[in-house]
Every structure is written in structure tokens, then in C-alpha cells.
Amino acid sequence: MKLAARVGQLSPSLTLTIDAKAKAMKAEGQDVCNFSVGEPDFPTPDHICKATEAALEAGKTKYGPVAGEPKLRQAIAQKLQKDNNLCYAAENIIVTNGGKHSLYNLMMALINPGDEVIIPAPYWVSYPEMVKLAAGIPVIVQTDDVNQFKITPEQLQQAITPKTRLFVLNSPSNPTGVVYTPDEIRALAQVVVDNDIYVVSDEIYEKLLYDGATHLSIGAVSPEAFDRTIVSSGFAKAYSMTGWRIGYLAGPVDLIKACSTIQGHSTSNVCTFAQYGAIAGLEGPQDCIQEMLSAFAERRQFMLDAINSIPGLSCVKPDGAFYLMPNIQKTGMNSLDFCQALLEEYQVVMVPGIAFGADGFVRISYAADLKTIEKGMERLDKFVRSRI
């Protein structure tokens, strides 16, 4: 069968592929240490599950509004006003099938063929692929661990051309875990405003912050920045609701209406009763987030100390999310070979940095229990020492 040309332009998601392989090995009885997965290893909080059960019992099982349940859209708007100082109303919100879907809708609604989208690398694997699907052109701006994987205002300015339509900002970041400081966000916002381009701020990890780091949404910098900002987020990370597939996009009303039209012809509404669980997540107790954060902080420090004690490896200390991105260049191996050999010889799963546009690095998730982390770091140490 001859497939559409757009399919050939895409790269399969290495993160999903590797996670599937790890799960298959584990199902075969192998002792696998899986650090590839991008989801919290905690159950969804009980009050969220109970609210969903109540919605089921109340018959919330029918089609709903394409853009989301009105009560959820209002709750999201209130959250953005309260937590992020962003003056959105319910009409500025669309509820989507996960954060990924919100970004896909955005690209379909905003990007014309030939439009350029600036994406700092390392980047989340789906950003450039979504741009390609919209017939846009991903413009990759390389960063490195010397600069803590952060794009500078000068780099952003140099990447802008008359064809630039959108800048993708992700803080806290997947895959690096780095968090832009408020001053750094303000400096990037000035470039966005001066050049009259749009910025999509992917803030799905905003609640996962360490060591006093603070999150500033770029749209809160000024009214001019707000007018050019679109916010993408969801419930997967902060509330351990990865499988629930509930995300959202916040932005200008005309953009949200366009996204709703697109969604109406693709997925239609998000699972109706699940949205009532999301409402409970926003309106209920937030101590579940702190419990996860405490565990993640302990794991992060243990893993960071272990990696930086291994000759040939070095790692920037991240202030958010639940990832580390160690530099493996001194091993002389590229990231794909490194991860493949580590998996085959020691049954430790990591994601090659090439998937994120950074071949000299690997991504490690510490969304795993401490026992698995201890075992995995011992195996990593043996593997690297055998190679240098």
C-alpha cells in the first residue's frame, strides 16, 4: 500500500518504542531497571478516582461539549488566574486528549506550510514531528550542558526570520529537567514581543520543582507577552493521571475556537466522566503533589550523586520534572549504541539523547522506586567502567 508522503517524514517515538521493549523483557521474566518512562510511579490520588466513580454513577457517560465540560474549563481558567497570573476565562480554554493533543491541535490551527517554528534542543520528541505534520519547518536551536540546556535571548533572536511563526518553550523541561529562572523568562519574552511572534509555553511539569526553584509563565511577564502566549498543560504529571488523557490549551478565543473545530472533526470531546476527576484534581486537596515531590527529590539526589561519581559521566543538576540528562561523550559512544549495549548487557533502560536532538547525552527518568534506582546505578557504573 502506498502511504501518504507525510508519514515518511516522521520519526517513530523512541521513548515509546524503548518503553515497550523494556516491558516486553520484564514480561519474559528478565530483571529490568526501566528508567525510560515519563510518568510518575504513583497511583492517581483517591479523591480524583472517587469523583470519577461518582460521575459514572451519575450517568456522565454521554457525549459532551467538544471543547470540554464547562465546569472543567472554568476550573482550569481559575487555576491559571490563581497559580500563574494569567487572565484567562473559560472561553480561552479547550480540554484535549492529553497535553500532546493540545499541542497537535495548536500546530494544526496556527501553522501554515512553510512557517518556521523555533525549538530548542534537547527537545521533547514530538515537537518537531507535529510541526512537520502541519507542513511547517522545525528550526532547531542547539543548547548544551555548559549553558544548562537553556536557549539564550541572543540565540532566539538569531533564529528568528520573516517566516518565524512560533517559539516552543518548555519549563520545567522534558528531557533535561531544567527550569528557566524568572529573569530568563522575562528576557525571552522581550524577544518574543520585539519580533511579534507567538510562543507556546508547555508547562505540564510546572508543579514538579526542587530547591526553591520558581515557575514563571511567560504570558505573565507583560500584557504584550500575554497576547502572544499560548499555554499547553495537563493533569498527567502533577496528579499522576497519565492514562486518563486529559490536557488543555489556553490562548486567544479565536485560536481556541479553531482548535475546537479541528478537534470536532478528529476526537471530539475528551472522556466525559474522566473530566470530573480532573475537576476534583484542581479543586481538591493538593498534598498528593507534595508527597510525590518529596520522593522525587530524594531519588533525584541519589541518582545525581551516583552518576557524577562514575568516571566518564557528568550531569547538570535539574530543578524540575523527573529527568536527568547525563553527558556520555567521554565514553566515545553515541547515545543509541550506549543505550542498546546497556540494555542488552545489564538490562538497564535509558532513552538515547538522539531522540531529543542531543546525541552526546541520554535521558534517565527517576520516576522509579529507590531500590530499582540503586540497582540500576550499580549496573550503569559497571557498564561505563568497562567501556573507558
C-alpha positions as CSV (number, residue, x, y, z in Angstrom):
1,M,0.0,0.0,0.0
2,K,1.3,3.5,-0.9
3,L,1.0,5.7,2.2
4,A,0.8,9.4,2.4
5,A,4.1,11.2,2.0
6,R,3.7,12.9,5.4
7,V,4.1,9.5,7.1
8,G,7.6,9.1,5.6
9,Q,8.7,12.5,7.1
10,L,8.1,11.4,10.6
11,S,10.4,9.6,13.1
12,P,8.8,7.0,15.4
13,S,8.8,7.9,19.1
14,L,11.9,6.3,20.5
15,T,10.7,6.8,24.1
16,L,7.5,4.7,23.4
17,T,9.5,2.1,21.4
18,I,12.1,1.6,24.2
19,D,9.5,1.5,26.9
20,A,7.5,-1.1,25.1
21,K,10.7,-3.2,24.7
22,A,11.5,-2.9,28.4
23,K,8.0,-4.0,29.3
24,A,8.3,-7.0,27.0
25,M,11.6,-8.0,28.5
26,K,10.1,-7.7,32.0
27,A,7.2,-9.8,30.9
28,E,9.7,-12.5,29.9
29,G,11.0,-12.6,33.4
30,Q,14.1,-10.5,33.0
31,D,15.2,-8.3,35.8
32,V,14.9,-4.9,34.1
33,C,15.6,-1.5,35.5
34,N,13.5,0.8,33.5
35,F,14.4,4.5,33.5
36,S,12.8,5.3,30.2
37,V,9.2,6.0,31.3
38,G,7.9,9.6,31.5
39,E,5.2,9.0,34.1
40,P,5.0,9.2,37.9
41,D,5.1,5.7,39.6
42,F,2.3,6.7,42.0
43,P,-1.4,5.9,41.9
44,T,-3.8,8.6,40.9
45,P,-5.0,10.3,44.1
46,D,-8.0,8.7,45.7
47,H,-10.2,11.8,45.7
48,I,-9.8,12.0,41.9
49,C,-10.8,8.4,41.4
50,K,-13.8,8.7,43.7
51,A,-15.0,11.8,41.9
52,T,-14.8,9.9,38.6
53,E,-16.7,7.0,40.1
54,A,-19.4,9.4,41.3
55,A,-19.6,10.9,37.8
56,L,-20.1,7.4,36.4
57,E,-22.9,6.6,38.9
58,A,-24.5,10.0,38.0
59,G,-24.6,8.9,34.3
60,K,-21.9,11.2,33.0
61,T,-21.3,8.8,30.1
62,K,-22.6,10.6,27.1
63,Y,-21.1,12.9,24.5
64,G,-20.1,16.3,25.9
65,P,-19.1,19.6,24.5
66,V,-16.1,19.3,22.1
67,A,-14.1,21.9,24.0
68,G,-14.7,20.3,27.4
69,E,-17.1,20.3,30.3
70,P,-17.9,23.9,31.2
71,K,-17.1,23.3,34.8
72,L,-13.7,21.9,34.0
73,R,-12.9,24.8,31.6
74,Q,-13.9,27.2,34.3
75,A,-11.8,25.4,36.9
76,I,-8.7,25.5,34.6
77,A,-9.2,29.2,33.9
78,Q,-9.4,29.8,37.7
79,K,-6.2,27.7,38.2
80,L,-4.4,29.7,35.6
81,Q,-5.5,33.0,37.1
82,K,-4.6,32.0,40.7
83,D,-1.4,30.0,40.1
84,N,0.0,31.6,37.0
85,N,-1.3,35.1,37.0
86,L,-2.8,34.6,33.5
87,C,-6.1,36.3,32.9
88,Y,-8.0,33.6,31.0
89,A,-11.7,32.9,31.1
90,A,-13.4,29.6,30.3
91,E,-13.8,30.6,26.7
92,N,-10.0,30.7,26.4
93,I,-9.7,27.0,27.3
94,I,-10.0,23.8,25.3
95,V,-9.8,20.4,27.1
96,T,-7.9,17.9,25.0
97,N,-6.9,14.2,24.9
98,G,-3.7,14.8,26.9
99,G,-1.2,17.5,26.7
100,K,0.2,16.1,23.5
101,H,-3.1,16.5,21.8
102,S,-3.3,20.2,22.8
103,L,0.0,20.8,21.1
104,Y,-1.1,18.9,18.0
105,N,-4.3,21.0,17.8
106,L,-2.3,24.1,18.1
107,M,0.1,23.2,15.3
108,M,-2.8,22.3,13.0
109,A,-4.6,25.6,13.8
110,L,-1.7,28.0,13.7
111,I,1.0,26.7,11.3
112,N,0.8,27.2,7.6
113,P,3.0,25.4,5.1
114,G,6.5,26.9,5.2
115,D,6.0,28.6,8.6
116,E,9.1,28.2,10.9
117,V,8.8,27.0,14.5
118,I,11.8,27.5,16.8
119,I,12.5,24.6,19.0
120,P,15.4,24.5,21.5
121,A,17.3,21.2,21.7
122,P,17.2,18.9,23.7
123,Y,13.5,18.9,22.9
124,W,10.6,16.6,23.7
125,V,10.4,14.1,20.8
126,S,7.0,15.1,19.5
127,Y,7.6,18.9,19.0
128,P,9.4,18.7,15.6
129,E,7.2,15.9,14.3
130,M,4.0,17.9,15.0
131,V,5.4,20.8,13.1
132,K,6.2,18.6,10.2
133,L,2.6,17.2,10.2
134,A,1.4,20.8,9.9
135,A,3.7,21.3,6.9
136,G,5.8,23.7,9.0
137,I,9.6,23.8,9.3
138,P,11.2,22.9,12.7
139,V,14.1,25.3,13.3
140,I,16.3,23.5,15.9
141,V,18.5,25.7,18.2
142,Q,21.1,23.6,19.9
143,T,21.9,24.2,23.6
144,D,24.3,22.3,25.8
145,D,25.0,21.4,29.4
146,V,27.5,24.2,29.8
147,N,24.6,26.6,29.4
148,Q,22.3,24.2,31.5
149,F,20.5,23.4,28.3
150,K,18.8,26.8,28.1
151,I,18.3,28.8,24.9
152,T,19.6,32.4,25.4
153,P,17.8,35.5,24.2
154,E,20.6,36.0,21.7
155,Q,20.1,32.5,20.3
156,L,16.4,33.1,20.0
157,Q,16.9,36.4,18.2
158,Q,19.4,34.9,15.7
159,A,17.0,32.1,14.9
160,I,14.1,34.4,14.0
161,T,13.4,35.1,10.3
162,P,10.4,36.6,8.5
163,K,9.0,33.1,8.3
164,T,9.0,32.5,12.1
165,R,5.6,31.9,13.4
166,L,6.1,30.2,16.8
167,F,8.6,29.6,19.5
168,V,8.3,26.5,21.7
169,L,9.3,26.9,25.3
170,N,9.2,24.0,27.8
171,S,10.0,24.8,31.5
172,P,10.4,22.6,33.5
173,S,11.8,20.7,30.7
174,N,11.5,17.2,29.3
175,P,14.1,15.8,28.7
176,T,16.6,17.9,30.8
177,G,14.6,18.8,33.9
178,V,16.0,22.4,33.8
179,V,13.9,25.3,34.9
180,Y,14.2,28.8,33.4
181,T,14.5,31.5,36.1
182,P,12.0,34.4,36.1
183,D,14.7,36.7,34.8
184,E,15.5,34.3,31.9
185,I,11.8,34.1,31.1
186,R,11.5,37.9,31.1
187,A,14.4,38.2,28.7
188,L,12.9,35.6,26.3
189,A,9.5,37.3,26.5
190,Q,11.1,40.6,25.4
191,V,12.5,38.9,22.2
192,V,9.0,37.4,21.5
193,V,7.4,40.8,21.9
194,D,10.0,42.7,19.9
195,N,9.7,40.3,17.0
196,D,5.9,39.9,17.2
197,I,5.9,36.1,17.2
198,Y,3.9,33.6,19.2
199,V,5.2,31.4,22.0
200,V,3.7,28.2,23.2
201,S,4.6,27.5,26.8
202,D,4.5,23.8,27.7
203,E,4.0,23.9,31.4
204,I,2.9,20.3,32.2
205,Y,5.8,19.9,34.7
206,E,5.2,23.2,36.5
207,K,4.3,21.7,39.9
208,L,7.5,19.5,40.0
209,L,10.1,21.9,41.3
210,Y,13.0,21.5,43.7
211,D,15.5,23.5,45.8
212,G,13.3,26.6,45.8
213,A,13.0,26.9,42.0
214,T,10.0,29.0,40.9
215,H,7.9,28.8,37.8
216,L,7.0,32.0,35.9
217,S,4.7,31.6,32.9
218,I,5.9,33.7,30.0
219,G,2.4,35.1,29.5
220,A,2.5,36.7,33.0
221,V,5.5,38.9,32.1
222,S,3.5,41.7,30.5
223,P,0.3,42.3,28.6
224,E,2.2,42.3,25.4
225,A,3.7,38.9,26.2
226,F,0.3,37.6,27.3
227,D,-1.2,38.5,23.9
228,R,1.4,36.3,22.2
229,T,1.4,33.4,24.6
230,I,-0.4,30.0,24.3
231,V,-0.2,27.7,27.3
232,S,-0.2,23.9,27.0
233,S,-0.6,21.7,30.1
234,G,-2.5,18.8,31.6
235,F,-3.1,16.5,34.5
236,A,-0.7,13.7,33.7
237,K,2.4,14.6,35.7
238,A,1.2,16.6,38.8
239,Y,-1.7,14.3,39.5
240,S,-0.3,11.0,38.2
241,M,-3.1,10.8,35.6
242,T,-1.0,9.8,32.5
243,G,-3.5,7.2,31.3
244,W,-6.5,9.5,31.8
245,R,-5.5,11.6,28.7
246,I,-6.7,15.0,29.9
247,G,-4.8,18.0,28.8
248,Y,-5.7,21.6,27.8
249,L,-4.7,24.6,25.8
250,A,-5.2,28.2,26.8
251,G,-5.0,31.1,24.4
252,P,-6.9,33.7,22.4
253,V,-10.5,32.9,21.8
254,D,-10.2,32.7,18.0
255,L,-7.4,30.2,18.3
256,I,-9.4,28.1,20.9
257,K,-12.4,28.1,18.5
258,A,-10.2,26.9,15.7
259,C,-8.8,24.1,17.8
260,S,-12.3,23.2,18.8
261,T,-13.3,22.9,15.1
262,I,-10.3,20.7,14.4
263,Q,-11.0,18.6,17.5
264,G,-14.6,18.3,16.5
265,H,-13.6,16.5,13.3
266,S,-11.0,14.3,14.9
267,T,-11.5,13.1,18.5
268,S,-14.5,15.2,19.6
269,N,-14.8,15.5,23.4
270,V,-12.5,14.1,26.0
271,C,-13.9,11.2,28.0
272,T,-16.8,12.8,29.8
273,F,-16.6,11.1,33.3
274,A,-12.8,11.5,33.4
275,Q,-13.2,15.2,33.2
276,Y,-15.0,15.2,36.6
277,G,-11.9,13.5,38.0
278,A,-9.8,16.4,36.6
279,I,-12.2,18.9,38.3
280,A,-11.6,17.1,41.6
281,G,-7.9,17.3,41.0
282,L,-7.9,21.1,40.7
283,E,-10.5,21.8,43.4
284,G,-9.5,19.1,45.9
285,P,-6.5,18.7,48.3
286,Q,-3.1,19.2,46.7
287,D,-1.0,17.3,49.3
288,C,-0.7,14.5,46.8
289,I,1.7,16.7,44.8
290,Q,3.9,17.3,47.8
291,E,4.1,13.6,48.6
292,M,5.4,12.9,45.1
293,L,7.8,15.8,45.2
294,S,9.4,14.6,48.4
295,A,10.0,11.1,46.9
296,F,11.3,12.6,43.6
297,A,13.7,14.9,45.4
298,E,15.3,12.0,47.3
299,R,15.6,9.9,44.2
300,R,17.0,12.8,42.1
301,Q,19.8,13.5,44.6
302,F,20.7,9.8,44.9
303,M,20.8,9.3,41.1
304,L,22.6,12.6,40.5
305,D,25.3,11.7,43.1
306,A,25.7,8.2,41.6
307,I,26.0,9.4,38.0
308,N,28.5,12.2,38.8
309,S,30.7,9.7,40.7
310,I,31.1,7.5,37.6
311,P,34.3,8.3,35.6
312,G,33.4,9.5,32.1
313,L,29.9,10.7,33.0
314,S,28.7,14.2,34.2
315,C,25.3,15.6,34.8
316,V,23.7,19.0,35.2
317,K,21.6,19.3,38.4
318,P,18.0,19.9,37.2
319,D,15.5,21.9,39.2
320,G,12.3,20.3,37.9
321,A,10.4,17.4,36.3
322,F,11.8,13.9,37.0
323,Y,14.6,13.5,34.4
324,L,18.4,13.7,34.3
325,M,20.4,14.1,31.2
326,P,24.0,12.9,31.7
327,N,26.7,13.7,29.2
328,I,28.2,10.4,27.9
329,Q,30.6,11.9,25.3
330,K,33.7,10.7,27.2
331,T,32.7,7.1,26.7
332,G,33.2,7.5,23.0
333,M,29.8,6.0,22.2
334,N,26.9,7.6,20.5
335,S,23.6,7.6,22.5
336,L,21.9,4.8,20.5
337,D,24.9,2.4,20.9
338,F,25.2,3.3,24.6
339,C,21.6,2.6,25.4
340,Q,21.4,-0.6,23.3
341,A,24.6,-2.1,24.9
342,L,23.4,-1.1,28.4
343,L,20.1,-2.7,27.8
344,E,21.5,-5.9,26.3
345,E,24.3,-6.4,28.8
346,Y,22.9,-5.0,32.0
347,Q,19.1,-4.8,31.4
348,V,19.0,-1.1,32.2
349,V,16.7,1.0,30.1
350,M,17.5,4.7,29.2
351,V,16.5,6.8,26.2
352,P,19.1,7.8,23.6
353,G,19.7,11.5,23.5
354,I,19.4,11.5,19.7
355,A,15.7,11.1,20.2
356,F,15.8,14.6,21.7
357,G,18.3,16.1,19.3
358,A,21.3,15.6,21.6
359,D,23.3,12.6,20.7
360,G,26.0,13.1,23.3
361,F,23.5,12.5,26.1
362,V,21.0,10.0,27.5
363,R,17.7,10.7,29.3
364,I,17.1,9.0,32.6
365,S,13.8,9.1,34.5
366,Y,13.8,8.9,38.3
367,A,10.1,8.0,38.3
368,A,11.1,4.7,39.8
369,D,11.5,3.3,43.3
370,L,14.8,3.8,45.2
371,K,15.6,0.1,45.1
372,T,15.4,0.0,41.3
373,I,17.4,3.2,41.1
374,E,20.2,1.8,43.4
375,K,20.4,-1.4,41.4
376,G,20.3,0.5,38.1
377,M,23.1,2.9,39.1
378,E,25.3,0.0,40.2
379,R,24.8,-1.6,36.8
380,L,25.5,1.7,35.0
381,D,28.7,2.1,36.9
382,K,29.9,-1.3,35.9
383,F,28.9,-0.8,32.3
384,V,30.7,2.6,31.9
385,R,33.8,1.4,33.7
386,S,34.0,-1.5,31.3
387,R,34.0,1.0,28.4
388,I,36.6,3.6,29.4
